[in-house]
Amino acid sequence: MPTSIIKSYLDPLIGFVGERVHTRGYVDLLITFGNNKTYRKMLTVRYILIETDTSYNVLIARKTLNNVGVIVSTPHMAMKFPSEEGNIIIV
């Protein structure tokens, strides 16, 4: 990712065990939820960049999940959401 698209974000985040995590900035990216042209949703998502040890590549905020209409199933490692045509998508 080119550093020219990273914008300043100076507020620290609070980690899972209460520690402060310093941010490196943020980027707004157009993201596609779904896996083909017929059944998908696209929206711009703000990603706050941090440098820390974690087992996650990305954390998706509740606001984004609500905007897409996602229902998350952690045991199944899947997300379910309605497409713009009214069909249900499982990713």
LOVEXLO-692781 format. One record per atom (N, C-alpha, C, CB): residue in one letter; x, y, z. Coordinates in steps of 0.2 Angstrom, whole numbers, plus 5000, padded with zeros to 4 digits. Glycine has a CB too. Example, Ala and Ser with C-alpha at 12.3 -4.5 7.8 and 13.67 -1.06 7.14 Angstrom:
BEGIN
a506649725039/a506249785039/a506649845039/a505749785045/s506449895035/s506849955036/s506450005039/s507049975029/
END
This chain:
BEGIN
m500449945000/m500050005000/m500450065000/m499550005006/p500350114995/p500850174995/p500650215001/p500650214989/t501150245004/t501150285010/t500750345009/t501750295013/s500750365003/s500450435001/s499650435002/s500550444993/i499350375002/i498650365004/i498450365011/i498350315000/i498950355015/i498850355023/i498750425026/i499450315026/k498250435029/k498050495032/k498150495040/k497350515031/s498350555042/s498550555049/s497950535054/s498750625051/y498050495059/y497550485064/y497950475071/y497150415063/l497950525075/l498350525081/l498050495087/l498550595082/d497450485088/d497150455094/d497350385095/d496350465093/p497550365101/p497750295102/p497050255103/p498150285109/l497150185102/l496550145103/l496650105109/l496450095097/i496150075112/i496250035118/i496249965116/i495650055124/g496749925118/g496749855116/g496349815120/g497449835117/f496349745119/f495949695122/f496049695129/f496049635119/v496549705132/v496749695139/v496849765142/v497349655140/g496649825139/g496649885142/g497249925140/g496549885149/e497749905136/e498349935135/e498149985129/e498849895133/r498550045129/r498550095123/r498950065117/r498750165125/v498550065111/v498950045105/v498950115101/v498549995102/h499550125099/h499650195095/h499550175088/h500350215096/t499150225084/t498950215077/t499550245073/t498350245076/r499550215067/r499950245061/r499650285056/r500350185058/g498950295057/g498550325052/g497950285050/g498950345046/y497650315045/y497050275042/y497050275035/y496350295045/v496650235032/v496550235024/v495750215023/v496950185020/d495450245018/d494750235016/d494850195010/d494350295015/l494550135010/l494550085004/l493850065002/l495050025006/l493750054996/l493150024993/l493249954994/l493050044986/i492749924998/i492749854999/i492149814996/i492749835007/t492249754994/t491649714991/t491549654996/t491849694984/f490949654998/f490749595002/f490349544997/f490249615008/g490549484997/g490249434992/g490849414988/g489749474988/n490649364983/n491149334979/n490949324972/n491249264982/n490449364970/n490349364962/n489949424961/n489949304960/k489849444954/k489549504952/k488849514954/k489749514945/t488549454954/t487749454955/t487649464962/t487449384953/y487949434967/y487849444974/y488349474978/y487649374977/r488349534979/r488849574982/r488649634985/r489549584978/k488949664989/k488849734992/k489549774992/k488549734999/m489549834990/m490149874990/m490049934994/m490349894983/l490549954998/l490550015002/l491250035004/l490050005008/t491350095006/t491950125008/t492050115015/t492050195006/v492550085017/v492750065024/v493350105026/v492749995025/r493350135032/r493950165035/r494350115039/r493750225040/y494950105038/y495350055041/y495850095045/y495750005036/i495950085052/i496450125056/i497050075056/i496150135063/l497550095055/l498150055054/l498550065061/l498650085049/i498750005063/i499149995070/i499649945069/i498649975076/e500149945073/e500749905073/e500749865080/e501449935071/t500549805080/t500549765086/t500449695085/t499849785090/d500649655090/d500549585089/d499849555090/d501049545094/t499549525085/t498849505086/t498749445081/t498349565084/s498349405083/s498149345078/s497649365073/s497849285082/y497449435073/y496949455068/y497249495062/y496349495071/n497049485056/n497349535051/n496949595051/n497249495044/v496249595052/v495849655052/v495249645057/v495549665045/l495049695060/l494449695064/l493949735061/l494649715071/i493349715059/i492849745056/i492349775061/i492449705051/a492249845062/a491849875067/a491149855066/a491949945066/r490749865071/r490049845071/r489649895066/r489749855078/k489849955066/k489550005061/k489549975054/k489850075062/t490149955052/t490249925045/t489749865044/t490949905044/l489849815049/l489349755049/l488649775048/l489549715055/n488449825052/n487749845052/n487549875045/n487649895058/n488049915042/n487949945036/n487849895030/n488449995034/v488149835031/v488049785026/v487449745028/v488749745026/g487249735034/g486749695036/g487049625038/g486249695031/v487649615040/v487949555041/v487749525048/v488749565041/i487649455047/i487549415053/i488249365053/i486949375053/v488549375059/v489249335059/v489149275063/v489749375062/s489349215060/s489349155064/s490149135065/s489049095060/t490349145071/t491049125073/t491249055072/t491249155080/p490749005075/p490948935075/p490948915067/p490448895078/h490648945063/h490648925056/h491048965052/h489948935053/m491449015055/m491849055051/m491549085045/m492549025050/a490949115046/a490549135040/a490149195042/a490049075037/m490049235036/m489549295037/m489049285032/m489949365036/k488449305034/k487849305030/k487549375030/k487349255033/f487349395023/f487049465022/f486649465016/f487649515022/p486149505016/p485749515010/p486049555005/p485049545012/s485949524998/s486249564993/s485749624991/s486349514987/e485949664986/e485449714984/e484849694980/e485849764980/e484949634978/e484349594974/e483849564979/e484549554969/g484049564986/g483649524990/g483849454992/g482949524988/n484349424989/n484649364990/n485049364996/n484949334984/i485149304999/i485549295005/i486249275003/i485249255011/i486749305005/i487449285003/i487749255009/i487849345000/i488149205008/i488549175014/i489249175011/i488349095016/v489749205015/v490449205014/v490849175019/v490649285013/
END
